[in-house]
């Protein structure tokens, strides 16, 4: 007869959420766990508010009533400093979720954005002091990764294995649906037909973020997100080393390092292309391009729109075809083909419609990386899930740096075509790297296991 457990025995970390065989019902049939529904709504509203400024803030900060900065100063504030903060915040979203629990991190991300945006609007911009504006806006950059990516941690750790790909698809649908798509649309509507000033539109964004932040912080009651997801040794609140716990997973399980590199390359060309297109497809810098500023903006919006719709498809598709196979074949290899095809064909035809069509193809294939958000936390033990997702989130932030950096380094040397080839080679490199991202919980691996046993 088995001996009863005693208090002297070590505590086992909580196991993965149950994955019962019972059929899914209601909204769960489309891949949204019912207890997390309001979290997806909250992320969408929050990111709409965050995305309002994306299409005009840099220009507004150069106006006399918007900060009075010169072009380099405005770009430094909104791209360089802000991007560094986003990368750090992306990492902290996973590590802090392991220590505090995802909901507390979402509280922090919501309050942080509202407080520092209020300082930015009501003190920094009116001061027209470059250092003050940069410092406040840069600090605010920590906020949205803490809120949004903490919910991604929550959603992936609380979801049954069979739904994790679908959950990832819905998360990225909400995230990119807000930033930049609907966010830019709200700005266009507010400044255009509604006649609001740029400043008043930024206040509107503050209101939207506050609504989304409150909804995510209080309306989601799924219990596993209310407590730390790490075991007690990692979640020790008295240890100053806690923020760095889990970093060693990069060498304990090299698959997480590979996954982080794949995530960086995932969207790096996206950021790079849209930094480069005004100088290749458009007329910036005296270039004799074939697209107007309005057409490049439309190209960006349509490409993102195609990606948003495809996020849902590949999230569900990955749950059947396999997470790793979807990432490798459709994400890595697909984008390796679509990237140079888009650039060279559009340049050869000088056609706006061709650029739109191939941009949509790239946007759709880009969604092939969605199952990576399900695969990364599934490869590790429960206590390491926060660390794995921290690496994934850091990769998402790092892509915003790597893409423009590749353009800055290679564009003067090999031109736009050479940059497109470099991006294609990066996709092929991570296609090879992605083959190590294997785990028994992957739907394709699960189906292969009984077949191997039968043959044996």
N, C-alpha and C positions, 0 to 999 in steps of 0.2 A: 504494500500500500504506500502511495506517495506521501512524503512528509509535507505538512502544511508549510506555506511560505512564512518566513519570520522577518522581523524588522531588520535583522542583521544582513539579509541578502541584499545585494545591490539593486537599485531601481532600474528597471528596463525602460528605455525611451519608448514613447508611444509609437505604435505601429502606424502604417499607412491607413488612410480612411478605408472603411470596408467597401468592398466591391461586389455587392450581392448580385445574384443572377436574375432577380426580379426585373420585369420590364420597366423602362423609364416612363414617367407620366408627366403630363403638362408641359411646362417650359423645359423640363429636363430632356424631353425628346428632341429638342433642338440644340442641346448641349449646354444649357445654363442651369447649374444647381440652384434649386429653389431658394435655399437660405442665403445665397449670394447675389440674388437678382438685383437688389438695390445698390450693391456695390458697383455693378457694371453701369447702371444708370448714373451713379455718382461720378465715376471716372469720366464718362462722356461729358457731363455738364461741366465738371472741373476743367477738363482739357479744352472744351470750347472756350471757356473764359481765359485760359492760359494762351490759347492760340489766336485770340483777337488781335494781339499786337504784332503778330509775326509778319504781316505784309507791309507794315508802315512805320514801325517804331524807329528803325534806324534813320529813316528820312525825317520823322517828326523831331527827333532829338537834335537835328541840324537846323531846325527852324528857330526863329527868334523867340517864339513863345513856347518852345518845346525843349529847351535846354541850352540852345545856342552853341552846340558843339560843332567842330568841323567833322568832315567825313571820316577821317581816320579815327578820331576819338569816339565817334558814335559806333563805328564798327568794332573797335576794341571793347567797348562796353557791352554791346549786344551779342557779340560772337565769341571773342576770345575769353574774357573773364567769365561771362555767363556760362560758356561751354565747359570751362574747368569746374565750376561749381556743380553743373549738371552731372559730370562724370563722378565727382566725389559723392554727391547725393545719391546717385544710382548705386554705388557700392554700399553706402550706409543703409539704404532701404532694405537690403537683405540681411546684413549683419545685425542691425537694430531689431528687425523683426524676429530674429532668432533669440535675442536677449529680452526684449520687452513684449513681444507679440505684435502682429501686424496692425491691429486697430490702434494701438498707442502711437505707432509710427505714422499712421494716416492722420491721426489728430495733430501730430507735430507738423506734418506737411501742410495741412489745411491752415492751421494757425500761423505758421511761418510765412506762407504766401500772403495772407491777408495783412499781417502786421507790416511786413517789409514793402508790400505794394502801397499801402497807405503812406508810409514814410516816403517812398519814391514819388508818389503823386503830389502829396501835400507839402513836402519839404524839399526833396532833392531837386526835382524839376524846377520849381520856382527859384531855387537858389542859383541855378545855372553854373554851379561849381562842378567842374569835371570830376575831381576826386570823389566828391560826395555822391554824385550820380553813379559813377562806376562802382563804388563800394556798396551802395544800397542795392543796386540792380544785380550785382554779382552775388551778393548774399542771398537775395531772393531766389537765385538759380538753384539753391539746394532744395527748394520746396516741392516742385512738382514730381521729381523722382521719388521723394519720400512718400508722397501720397499715392501716386499711381502704381509704382513698382512694389510698394508694400502690399497693395491689394493683389497684385500678380502673385506674390509669395503666398498670400492667404488663399487665393483661388486654387493654386496648384497643390498646396499641402492639404486642403480640405476636400478636394474633388476625388471621386473614385477614379482608378486607373483608366477605365474604359472611356472616361469623359475628358481626360486631360488635354487631348489635342483640340477638342471642340471648345473647351474652356479657354485655351490659349487663343483660338481664333476669335472668340467673342471679346476677349480682353483687347487684342490689337484692333479689332473693329471699333471698340469704344474709344481707344486711345487715339488712333489716327483719324477716326471720324471727328474727334474734337480738334486735335492738333495735327495738321493745320487746316483741315477741310472746312468743317462748320465754323471754326473760329475765324478763318479768313472771310467766310461768307457772312457772318454776323457783322464783322467790321465793314465789309462792302455795303451791306444793307444800312447800317447805322450812319456811316459817313455819307453815303449816296442818297437814296430815297428819303431817309428819315432826317437828313440834314444835321446830324449831330457833329460836334467838333471832334477833333482827334483826342483832345483831353477828356471830354465827356465819354467818349467811346472806351477809353481806358478805365474810367470809373465803372462803366457797364461791365467790363471784364472782371473787375473786383467783385461786383455783386454776384456774377455767375460762379466764380470760384468759391465764394462764401457759401452759396447754395449747394454746390456739389460737395464741398468739404464737409458741411454739416450733415448732408445726407449719408455720405460714406462713413463718417465718424460715429453716427448714432443709429442709423436705420439698419445696419447690417449686424445681425446678432448671432451668426454662426459661431458656436462655442470655441472651436479650436483656434480662432484668430484673436481671442480675448486673452490668451496667455502665451508665454514664450514657446517657440517651436523647437528650441534646443533643449538638451538635457541640463540638469542642474549645474554641472561643472562648467558649462559654457555660459549659462545664464546668471552666474554669480554677480550680483549687483555691486559688490564691494571691490571687484577687481578692475584696475585701470587697463588691464590687458584685454578686456572683453571686446573692445572694438576691433581687435586684430585676431580674435579667435576665428578659426576656420580658414585663415589664409594658407595654412599648411596643406589644405586640401589640394592646392595646385600641384604639389609634388607627391602627396599621398595617393591621389587618383588623377593621373595625367589626362584622363578623359575630360575633366572639367576645364583644364587649360585649353585643350583642343576645342571644346565647345565655346569658350570665351573668344578664341581667335575667329572661329566661324561666325560668331555673332557680330564681331567688329566688321568683318568683310561683308556681312549681310547687307547693311544699309550704307556703308561707306561710299560706294559709287553713287548712290542716290543723292547724298549730300554733295558729293563732288560734281556730279553732272549739273545740278541746278545752280551751283556756284560758277560753273564754266559756260553754260549755255548762253548767257547774255553776251559772252565774248566770242562765241562760235556761231550759234544759230542767230544771235541778235546783232545789234549795232554798237554795243558798248565798246569803249576803247578805240573807236574809229573803225571797227570791223565792218565789212560790207556783208552783213548777215541777211537772211531771207525771212526772218520773223520779227515782228514788232514787239514792243514791251508787253502789250496786251496779249498777244498770241503766246508769248513765253509763259505769262501768268496762266493762261488757259491750258497750255500744255502741262504745266505743273499740277493744276487742279484736276485735270482729267486723268493723268497718270496716277495720282493719289486716289482718285475715286475708284479706278479699276482695282487698285491694290486693296482698298477697304473691302470691296465686295468679295474679292478672292480670299481675303483673310478667313472669312467664314467657311468658304468651300474647303480650303486646304486644312483648316482645323478639323473638320469632320472627316475629310478624306484621309488625313493622316492616321485617324483612329482605326481605319480599315486597311489602308495600304501599308501602314507602318510609318513610325515617326522618322527613323533614321533614313529610310529609303526615300521618303518624301523630301527631306532636307537635301539629300545628296543629288537625286535625279532632277527634281523640279527646281529647287532653290539654287544649288551650286552650279550644276551643269546647265540648267535652263538659262540662268542669268549670264553664264559665261558666253552663251551663244547670243542671247538677246542684246547684251550690252554693245558689242561692236556692230551688230546688225542695225540697231537703232541709230547709232551715230553715222555710220558710213552711208547707209541707204538714205537717210534724211538729207545729208549733205549732197549726195549725188543727184537726188531728185529735186532738191530745193522746194519741197512740197510740204505745206503745213499739215495736210490731211495724212500724209505718209508718216510724218513725225508723230502725229496724234496716235495713229494706229499702232506703231511700233512702241510708242511710250506706254500704251495700254498693255501690250504684250509683256514688256518689262515689268510693269506694275503687277500684273497677274502672277508672273513667275517669281517675283520677289516674295510673294505670300507663301511660296513653297518652304520658306524658313520658319513659318509659324510653329510647326511641331517641335522645334528646338526648345521652346518654352515648356513643353511637356516632358521632353526627354532629359533635359539637364537635371531637374530635381529628382527624377525617377532613378537616375543612375547611382545615387548615393544613399547612405543611411539617413534615417529621419533627422538625427541631430545635425547632419551636414546639409540639409536641404536649403536652409537660409544662406549658407556660404555659397552653395552652387548657384542659387538664384542671384546672389550678390555679384558673382562673376559674370553671369548672363547680363544683368542690368548694367554693370560697368562696361561691358562690350557694347551695349546699346548707346551709352553715352560717348564711348570712345569713337564710335563710327562717325559722329559729328565732327571729330577732329581729323581722323585719318583721311576721310574723303577729300575735304578741301586741301589737306596737306599734300596728298598725292598730286592734286591739280597744281598747287603752288610749285612743287618740285619738278614735275615732268612737263607741264604745259610749255614753259619757255624752251625746253630742250627738244621735244618731239611733237608739240602741237596737240590739238584736240584729238586727232586720230590716234596718236601714240598713247594718250591718256586712256582712251577707250580700250586699247589693247592691254594696257597695264591692268585696268580693272578686270578685264576678261581673264587674264592670267591669275589674278588674285582669287577669283571665283574657282578656277580650276585647281589651284593649290589647296583651298579649303575643301574642295570636293574630295580630294585624296585624304585630307585630315579628318573629314567627317566619317570616314569608314570605321574609325575606332570608337564611335559613339554608339556602342551596343549595350543593351541591357535586357534581361529576360522579361521585363514588364512591357517592352515595346510590342505593340500588337503583331507585327510581322514575326518577331522572335517567338511570341507565344504560339502562333500557328505552326511555326517550323519545328518547335520542340516535340509535339506528339508525332510528327512525321518521322523525325530522327529516331525516336523511341520504337516506332513501328518497324523501321528498317532494321534496327539493331536486334 
